[in-house]
Amino acid sequence: MKIELVVFDIAGTTVEDDDAVNDSFRAALNGAGLEVPYEVVNARMGFAKPYAIREILYEVQGSADDKQVETIHSDFVARMIDYYETTPKLREVPGARQTFDTLRAAGIKVALDTGFSRPITDIILRRLGWIEGVVDATVCPEEAGAGRPQPLMIRSLMAELGVSDPACVAKVGDTPSDMEEGANAGCSYIVGVTGGTHSREQLEIYPHTHIIGTVAELPALLLV
């Protein structure tokens, strides 16, 4: 079946991460008096951030209340906004824009979903110049009603872009949550990318159809 829509993750998949998300997560948790290992945070990459914080709190302290989650999330958002507004390191993954252009030229819609909230997402899009004519749609967890691994962000994008069959959708991302999201949505292509937060060995135990090194390899996979 012909692919009509490709849904890409942002950080680690189409945008270089440089561990900024993990670093900001751990700094926000540290601000709340919690020393959390890199690996514990990395296991929650890709999820909606309040959900990820809650899961981390349950793991490291056995409980999580709404106020603590909100406080840590607010700190995380402030750190991420400052980082993405000011860092000279913000850049697309090599070949990401060309991949978008190639797919769209072939009649395939291109969309972005993310674990970031809208304020962070919009800064990234603005600074990269991905505002108009680059992707067809973007969605954040709070707009869809739930983040990964639930399929609501993909379903929201499908509805917005007029794609009715999830078998006509490809999901591309660098985290297990991306792959679980694609499986839960019924996507016929679930493509893991190893250039971000997880290795091939870490990704291949999750639902997938393909694992590639970078999104630059995607057109050759889909346009056959």
Secondary structure as UniProt FT lines:
FT   STRAND          5..8
FT   TURN            12..14
FT   TURN            18..19
FT   HELIX           20..31
FT   TURN            32..33
FT   HELIX           38..42
FT   TURN            43..46
FT   HELIX           49..61
FT   HELIX           66..86
FT   TURN            88..89
FT   TURN            94..95
FT   HELIX           96..105
FT   TURN            106..107
FT   STRAND          109..113
FT   HELIX           118..128
FT   STRAND          137..139
FT   HELIX           141..144
FT   TURN            148..149
FT   HELIX           152..161
FT   HELIX           166..168
FT   STRAND          169..173
FT   HELIX           176..185
FT   STRAND          189..193
FT   TURN            194..195
FT   HELIX           200..203
FT   TURN            204..205
FT   STRAND          210..212
FT   HELIX           215..217
FT   HELIX           218..222
//
